[in-house]
Amino acid sequence: MAIQTRLQTRFVVQRLFAVVICLVLGLWGVYDYMVKIPAQTRAHARGQVFPLVKAALEAPLDSPTRMDTIKTAVTVVQEAQAELLDITLDQNLTREQLLAAIEGIKESTDQQWLAILAIFKTALAETAQRTATQPPTDAITLAFKLAEAGNNAVANIPPPGGFDRATQWMFMLCLPFAPYFLWGLLQARRRSFRLDDDGTLHAPGETWPREEIDDIDMGRWMAKSVAWVVHTDGRRLKLDDYLHRNVHLIVGALASERYPREWDAEAKRLGAGEEEGEGDAPAAPAEHPAEASTPEG
């Protein structure tokens, strides 16, 4: 019966496991780089606005530093608005540019933040003009509640670490290895070997008749489960039992035919006792001296 090889199950499992691990690590890196780190950066930046606005809105009316606190908060709010709209504070924008900036905000998830900044700016302007006899306006009250809630929610969020993005690049570099391992598995699956009953060896892309197989190199078989079939023209064909099942039967068939005193049909090295058993049978023990001679007279 012909001997046909197929991929070892452990090899397939290991390659698929490597593909899954590379995909998981790579996609994890992409998510952190594209979503998590930018979100943490935005949350930290916005967290710096809330406490300044809160401090300006609740500053005592008779405090000597009240106006400076309000000016600082106004500056921070204006910078946040300019950054969100991707404009500069001293830039003379045309109507078309302003509309384009607003449209960009509408298409993103920053509409709510832009609205909060507008409320803060209005409330800070009214706070700066407020006197001791005037109660807080609705805008001031709403702005204070928003500032207090935001301060409690995001004021303590730290900025991303300096090496966070570089670390995620290391994870993302795992992605190209997923198709590499998958391609290697598909290539290995296409490679198979068959040894016919007449001794013909079929390999990927070539066929070696029995008379063209000159030898088999078993030098690394016991250590690595790898053998090389040698063609009469000197070419060598590698057989690896780690990759393909039933390779040991092909190797055993070729090796036991050429070295019957060293290898059996399953590519197992024969022991000293088995080698002795295949040689000549030991000589029969000599006759007892008493039986070999006849006593005189």
N, C-alpha and C positions, 0 to 999 in steps of 0.2 A: 504494500500500500504506500502511495506517495506521502511524503511528509510535508505538510503545509504550515507555514508560520503565520502568526497574527500578533497584534500588539499585546504586550503585557498589560494586565489590568492595573497594576501598581503604577506603571508609567503613565497611562491615560489619566488616572486619578491625580497623580502629582502635577501633571501639566494643566489639567482643568482647575485644580486648586490654585496654582500659580496665576492662571488667567483671572480667576475671581478675586484673589488678593490684590493683584495689580489694578484691576478695575475699581475695587472698593477704595483703596488708598488714593488712586488718582482722582476719582470723582469727589472724594472727601476733600482733597486739596483744592480742586476747582471750586467747590461750594464755599469753603472757607475764604478763598482768595477773592471770589467774585461777589459773595453775598455776606458772609459773616463779618469779615474784617471791615468792609465798607460800612456795614450797618453799625458796627461798634465805633468806628471813627465818627460817623454822623451823630450817634447818641452822645459820645463824649463832647463833641463840639457844641451840640445843643444844650448839653448839661451845664456848660459854662455860661449860657445866656440866662437861664432861669434864676439863679441866685442873685445875679446883678440886678435884674429887673425887680425881683422881690424886695431886695434891699432898698432900691430907689423908691418903690411905691409905699413902703412902710416907714421910710425915714421921717423922723419928727419934723414938723413944719418949722420949728425954731432951731433946728440943727445947723451949725455953721458949714457943715460939709454936705448939706442936702443937695445943693445945686451941682456940686462936683459929682456926687453919686448918680444923679439923674443924667448928667452929660455922659458919664462913662457907660451907663446902660443904653442910652440912645445910640452912642457910637457902636457898641457891640451889636445892637439890633440892626442898624443900617449895614454893617459889614456882613451880617448873616443874610440879610436880604440880597445884597449885591452878589454874594457867593452863590446863593440859590439861583439867582437869575443869570449868573455867569456874566456879570457886568462889573465895571469899576465905578466908584462913587463920583469921581470927577469926570466921567465920560459923558459927552453930549450925545445922547442917543436919539435917533430919529423915531418917528412913530412906528415905522415898520419894524425896527429893531426891538422896540418895547413889546409890540404885539408878538413877535417871534419868541421873545423870552417868556411871555405869559403862556403861549401855546406849549412851549417846552415843559412848563410846570404842569399844565393840564394833562400832558401825556405821561407824567411821572407820578410817583407816590408822595410828592412833597407839597401838594396843594394845602393840606391842613397846616403844615408848618409855616407856610407863607402867610396863611390867614392869621395864625397866632402872632407872628411877627408884626403884622399890620395892627392887630389889637394892642400889642405892647407899645408900638410907636405912638399910637393915638393916646393911650393912657399916660405915657410918660410926658407927652406934650401938655395934657390937661393937668397932670400933677405939678409940672413946673409953674403953671399959672394959678394954681389953687391957693387960696388964702385960708387963714384959720377959721373964718366964719362960714366957709363953704364946705358942705359935706362931699364925700367922694362921689364922683359921677358913676353911672352904670359901667362905662368903659373901664374906669379905674378898678371898680369892684371885680369885674369879670377878669381883667388882666391879673389882678392879685391872686385870684383863685387858680388861674391857669399857671401862674409862676410858682405858686406854692405846690400845686400838684406835680408839675414838671420837676421842680427841685427835689421833691421826695422820690421821684421815679428814676431820674437819670443823672442827678448831680454827682453821684459817687461812681459812675461807670468809668473805669480807667481807659486810657487810650491803648490801642494795640501795641504790642511789644515791637521793639525795633527789628527783631529778626523773624517776626511772624510771617511776613510775606515771603521771605527767603525760605523759611521752613515749608510753607505750602508749595513752593516750587519743587522742593525735593519730593513731595508726595505726588505732584502732578507729573513729574518725570517718570513715574511708574506706569502711566497710561500707555506709552508706546510699547512697553514690554508685554502688554496683554495680547495685542495682535501678533507679536513676535512669537510668544509661546504657543498661541493657537495655530499659527502657520506651521510651526515646527511639528505640532501634533498631527496636522493634516498631511504634511509631507511624510512623516513617519508612517502614517496609516497607508499611504500609497505604496510604500516600500514593503515588499514581502518576498519570501524565499520559498522554493519548493524543490525537493529532491525526489525525482521519480524512481520507480523500482529499478530501472536500468542504469541508475547512477547519474543521470543528467541533472545538473544543478541549474535551476532557473532563478535569476536575480533581476532586480529592476533594470530593464533595458538591455539585458544580455542573457545568453544561455551558454552554459559550459557543458559539453558532452563529457561522458565519463573518461574517455581517453585523453581529454585536454586538461583534466585535473591532475596536476603533478604531485601536490603535497598539501598538507594542512599544518599550519604552524600553531602549536598548542602551548607556546611559551608563556602566555598570559592567561590561559584559560582558568587555572586554579585560583589565580589572584583577582582577575577582573571579569571572568566569564566571557572573555573575548578571544576569538580564534580567527585566523586568516587562512582562507583557502588560496592556494598558489596555483596559478595557471602555468601551462607549459611555456608560455612566452614571458613569464616573469610577473605578470599582473597579480595583484593581491586583492581579495574580496573579504571585507570585514563582516564577521557574524557576531552579533552582540546579544547575549541571552538576557541582558537587562531590558532591551527594547522589545524583543520579540519572543513570544512563547513558542516552544518546540524547536528552538534553535539548538538546544542540547542534543536533540535526536538526530538532527542533520550532522552536527559536529561529531557525535558519537558514531554514526554510521561511517563517516569518512575516516575518522581516526582509528576505529577498531579494525577497519579493513587494511589500513596501512601499518598500524602498530598494534597488532592483536595482543601482544604481551604487556602492553602499557595501558590501553584504554578499552572500556567495554562499549556496548551499543548505546548507552545513555551518557557517554562522555565522562564516566567516572574512572579515576585512575585505579588501576589494579594494584592490590597489595602484594607484598613479597610472597605470601603464602599462595596467592592465586597464581602468581607467575610460576612458582615452583610446580604447582599442580598441572600446568600446561606443558611442562618439560618432560623429559624421559622419566619413567617410573624408577624409583630407587631399586638397587640390586637386592636380590633375595639374600637373607642372612646365611652365612656359611654354616656347613654342617658341624654338629658337635664333634670334637676330636675323638670322643669315645666311640662314636658311631662311624667315624671315617676310617678307623684302622681295625685290623683283626688281631686279637691277642695271639701270641705265638703258642705253639704247642699246646 
